[in-house]
Amino acid sequence: MKNFALIGAAGFIAPRHLKAIKDTHNSLLAAYDTFDSVGVMDSYFPSADFFVEFERFDRHLEKLRFDKGINLDYISICTPNYLHDAHIRTALRLGADAICEKPLVLNPWNIDALEKVEKSTGRRIWNILQLRVHKSIIALREKIKNGAKDKIYDIDLTYLTSRGHWYYTSWKGDIEKSGGIATNIGVHFFDMLSWIFGDVKSNKVNVHTHDRASGILELEHANVRWFLSINEDLLPDDVQKKGQRTFRSITVEGEELEFSEGFTDLHTTSYKEILNGNGYGIQETRQAIEIVHDIRHSTPIGLVGDYHPLAKAPLASHPFSKK
């Protein structure tokens, strides 16, 4: 049984980490969040200590280590994107490995700096890249790997996940904190596609506004037209009629990639791999971080080239533009 702590216990993704820790038969000693709406912990680790002040959380973990001889093995990080770097450093300083949600960091140079901390502490940084352990994704990778070596695949990526007005008030609506649309909701897709289809050859952005981003990503073995949005008005009519607020589609050579099922236990599978020493470390995150960083800092070229069909959808005004 390994000893865990968790930073960001009130976050949306935290229950998946709590479940993964429990499902892998490990122990959560302590958790921290600035918000105290963490009743979900009762379903997993009711005896874990909880803190709303980081200084007391940090002090508690050090007292466990030096006063009681209880060492942490891992600290799971479920905090806002811009805080990942600092919280990873905390984990390593406390003598634990870090298990961090994506994106690991916001900028490529942050990876270089954290790699130095890894080497100086002797601890590891692991990233949750759950699409890499999805059976359908693994099967596609094997198919591409065993296919024609010089083939360039045509891919369309469409991901629409509706967000209300709260989004723009939260850290997610602040590009400096979240990295923007492409980073916040798209980084795992870019990681998955580059994992399967190879290195980036070119990365062009057609449209990038407060509620959408779209572009053309040229990989070693694929041309990817992609569109990401949080605007519910862009959902297909049949999806809206069903009352659903999310639409996800990836087509490879016009054929839909079916991966809507099998998401329930991907975090648990990721944890099992990490515990066995087979998880995805810091260097595996680099290409996706570079992709979203370049998207964030690119000047959109407009509707030029073989852009995604939804890129020409009428632009929406910011919900707070008239306030």
C-alpha positions in Angstrom: 0.0 0.0 0.0 1.4 3.4 -1.1 0.7 6.7 0.7 -0.9 9.5 -1.2 -1.8 13.1 -0.7 -4.0 15.1 -3.1 -3.9 18.8 -4.0 -7.2 20.2 -5.5 -9.7 18.0 -3.8 -12.7 20.2 -4.7 -11.9 20.2 -8.4 -14.0 18.5 -11.2 -11.4 15.9 -11.9 -10.5 15.0 -8.3 -13.1 12.2 -7.8 -11.4 10.2 -10.7 -8.2 10.5 -8.8 -9.8 9.5 -5.5 -11.3 6.5 -7.2 -8.1 5.5 -8.8 -6.2 5.7 -5.5 -8.8 3.6 -3.8 -9.2 1.1 -6.7 -5.5 0.5 -6.7 -5.7 -0.3 -2.9 -3.7 2.6 -1.7 -4.1 5.1 1.1 -4.9 8.9 1.0 -3.3 10.5 4.1 -4.3 14.2 3.4 -5.9 16.5 0.9 -5.9 20.2 0.2 -8.1 22.7 -1.5 -8.9 26.4 -1.0 -12.6 25.4 -1.2 -14.2 23.1 1.4 -16.9 21.5 -0.7 -15.2 18.1 -0.6 -17.9 15.8 0.8 -17.0 13.5 -2.1 -14.1 12.4 0.0 -16.5 10.5 2.3 -17.1 8.0 -0.5 -13.4 7.2 -0.7 -11.2 8.3 2.2 -13.3 9.7 5.1 -10.3 9.4 7.4 -8.0 11.5 5.3 -7.0 14.9 6.8 -8.2 17.9 4.9 -6.8 21.4 4.8 -7.9 24.7 3.2 -4.6 26.5 3.9 -1.6 25.3 1.9 0.9 26.2 4.7 -0.9 23.9 7.1 -1.2 21.1 4.5 2.6 21.4 3.8 3.4 21.5 7.5 1.2 18.4 8.2 3.0 16.3 5.5 6.4 17.3 6.8 5.4 16.4 10.4 4.2 13.0 9.2 7.5 12.5 7.5 9.9 13.7 10.3 7.9 13.1 13.5 6.1 9.9 12.6 8.3 8.4 10.0 5.4 8.2 7.5 6.7 9.0 4.0 4.6 10.0 1.1 5.0 8.0 -2.1 2.8 10.2 -4.4 1.0 13.5 -4.5 -1.8 13.8 -7.0 -2.4 17.2 -8.5 -5.8 18.3 -9.7 -5.4 22.0 -9.5 -5.9 24.8 -12.1 -3.4 24.5 -15.0 -1.2 27.5 -14.1 -0.6 26.0 -10.6 0.6 22.6 -11.8 4.3 23.7 -12.0 4.4 24.9 -8.4 2.5 22.0 -7.0 4.7 19.5 -8.8 7.7 21.1 -7.2 6.1 20.8 -3.8 5.5 17.1 -4.3 9.1 16.5 -5.3 10.4 18.6 -2.4 8.4 16.5 0.0 10.0 13.4 -1.3 7.1 12.1 -3.3 6.5 11.4 -7.0 4.0 13.8 -8.6 0.9 12.5 -10.6 -0.4 15.5 -12.4 -3.5 16.1 -14.6 -2.9 17.5 -18.1 -1.7 19.8 -19.2 1.4 19.1 -17.1 2.5 22.8 -17.6 1.6 25.7 -19.9 5.0 26.3 -21.6 7.7 24.0 -23.1 10.4 25.7 -21.1 8.6 24.7 -17.8 9.3 21.1 -18.8 13.1 21.8 -18.9 13.0 23.4 -15.5 11.0 20.6 -13.9 13.4 18.0 -15.4 16.2 19.6 -13.4 14.0 19.4 -10.2 13.4 15.7 -11.0 17.1 15.0 -11.3 18.0 17.0 -8.1 15.4 15.2 -6.0 15.5 11.7 -7.5 11.7 11.7 -7.7 9.5 11.3 -10.8 6.8 13.4 -12.5 4.0 11.5 -14.1 1.3 12.9 -16.3 -2.3 11.5 -16.8 -2.6 10.9 -20.5 -5.6 8.7 -20.3 -6.4 8.5 -24.0 -3.2 6.6 -24.4 -4.6 3.7 -22.4 -8.0 3.6 -24.1 -8.3 0.3 -26.0 -9.7 1.9 -29.2 -6.9 4.4 -29.3 -4.3 1.7 -28.7 -5.8 -0.4 -31.5 -5.7 2.6 -33.9 -2.1 3.2 -33.1 -1.2 -0.4 -33.8 -3.1 -0.3 -37.1 -1.3 2.8 -38.2 2.0 1.4 -37.0 1.5 -1.7 -39.1 0.1 0.1 -42.2 1.8 1.7 -45.1 4.9 3.6 -43.9 4.5 6.5 -46.3 0.7 7.0 -46.0 -0.6 10.4 -44.9 -4.0 10.1 -43.2 -6.7 12.7 -43.4 -8.2 13.4 -40.0 -11.0 15.6 -38.7 -11.2 16.4 -35.0 -14.3 18.0 -33.6 -14.8 18.5 -29.9 -17.7 20.7 -28.7 -18.3 20.8 -24.9 -20.7 23.4 -23.8 -19.8 25.8 -21.0 -22.0 28.4 -19.3 -21.2 32.0 -18.4 -19.4 30.8 -15.3 -16.6 29.7 -17.5 -15.5 33.2 -18.3 -15.4 34.3 -14.6 -13.4 31.2 -13.6 -9.7 30.6 -14.1 -10.6 28.5 -17.2 -11.7 31.7 -19.0 -8.4 33.4 -18.3 -5.9 32.4 -21.0 -3.0 33.2 -18.7 -4.2 30.7 -16.2 -5.8 28.0 -18.4 -3.9 28.4 -21.7 -7.1 29.0 -23.5 -9.5 26.7 -25.4 -6.9 24.6 -27.2 -5.0 23.9 -23.9 -8.0 23.5 -21.6 -10.1 21.1 -23.7 -7.9 20.0 -26.5 -4.5 19.1 -25.1 -5.3 15.4 -24.6 -6.5 15.1 -28.2 -3.4 16.7 -29.5 -1.3 14.4 -27.4 -3.2 11.4 -28.6 -3.0 12.3 -32.3 0.7 13.1 -32.2 1.4 9.9 -30.2 -0.2 8.0 -33.1 0.7 10.0 -36.2 4.1 11.4 -35.3 6.0 14.6 -35.0 4.6 18.0 -36.0 5.6 19.4 -39.4 3.4 22.5 -39.3 0.8 24.1 -37.0 -1.6 26.7 -38.5 -4.5 28.4 -36.7 -7.5 29.6 -38.7 -9.7 30.9 -35.9 -9.0 31.6 -32.3 -11.6 33.5 -30.1 -12.9 33.4 -26.6 -15.2 30.4 -27.3 -13.5 28.4 -30.2 -10.3 27.6 -31.9 -9.7 25.8 -35.2 -6.7 25.0 -37.3 -4.7 22.6 -39.5 -2.1 20.4 -37.8 0.3 18.7 -40.1 1.9 15.6 -38.5 4.4 13.2 -39.9 1.7 10.8 -41.0 -1.5 12.9 -40.9 -3.2 16.1 -41.9 -5.5 17.1 -39.0 -8.4 19.6 -39.4 -9.5 20.4 -35.9 -12.2 22.5 -34.3 -12.7 23.0 -30.5 -15.5 25.0 -28.9 -17.4 25.6 -25.7 -20.3 27.3 -27.5 -23.5 25.1 -27.2 -25.0 26.8 -30.3 -22.5 24.9 -32.5 -23.7 21.5 -31.3 -25.4 19.4 -34.1 -29.2 19.6 -34.1 -29.7 16.0 -33.1 -27.3 16.4 -30.2 -29.2 19.4 -29.0 -32.6 17.7 -29.3 -31.4 14.9 -27.1 -30.5 17.5 -24.4 -26.8 16.6 -24.6 -24.1 19.3 -24.2 -21.1 17.5 -25.6 -20.2 16.3 -29.1 -16.9 14.5 -29.8 -15.9 13.1 -33.2 -12.6 11.9 -34.8 -12.7 10.6 -38.3 -9.7 8.9 -40.0 -10.0 8.8 -43.7 -13.7 9.5 -43.4 -14.3 6.6 -41.0 -15.5 7.5 -37.5 -13.2 6.4 -34.7 -15.5 4.9 -32.0 -14.2 5.6 -28.6 -17.3 6.9 -26.8 -17.2 3.9 -24.4 -14.5 2.8 -22.0 -13.8 6.1 -20.3 -14.9 5.1 -16.8 -11.7 3.5 -15.5 -9.0 5.3 -17.6 -7.6 7.1 -14.6 -7.5 3.9 -12.6 -5.7 2.2 -15.5 -3.2 5.1 -15.7 -2.5 4.8 -11.9 -1.9 1.1 -12.3 0.7 1.8 -15.0 2.3 4.5 -12.9 2.5 2.3 -9.8 4.2 -0.4 -12.0 6.7 2.2 -13.3 5.2 2.2 -16.7 3.4 5.6 -16.7 4.1 8.6 -18.9 6.8 10.8 -17.7 7.8 14.4 -18.3 9.3 14.0 -21.8 6.2 12.3 -23.1 4.3 15.5 -22.5 6.5 17.8 -24.5 5.0 17.6 -28.0 1.4 18.3 -26.9 2.6 21.2 -24.7 4.5 22.6 -27.7 1.4 22.2 -29.9 -1.0 24.1 -27.6 1.7 26.7 -26.8 2.2 27.5 -30.5 -1.6 27.6 -31.0 -1.9 30.1 -28.2 0.7 32.4 -29.6 -0.1 32.1 -33.3 -1.8 34.8 -35.3 -4.9 33.3 -36.9 -4.7 33.2 -40.7 -8.5 33.2 -41.3 -10.4 30.9 -43.5 -7.4 29.9 -45.7 -6.5 26.4 -46.9 -8.3 23.2 -46.2 -9.9 24.4 -42.9 -12.4 22.6 -40.7 -16.0 23.2 -41.9 -17.1 24.6 -38.5 -14.4 27.2 -38.7 -16.7 29.4 -40.8 -19.5 29.3 -38.3 -20.7 32.8 -37.3 -18.6 34.2 -34.5 -20.3 34.8 -31.2 -19.8 37.9 -29.0 -18.3 37.5 -25.5 -21.2 37.1 -23.0 -19.8 39.9 -20.9 -19.0 42.3 -23.7 -22.0 44.6 -23.0 -21.6 44.6 -19.3 
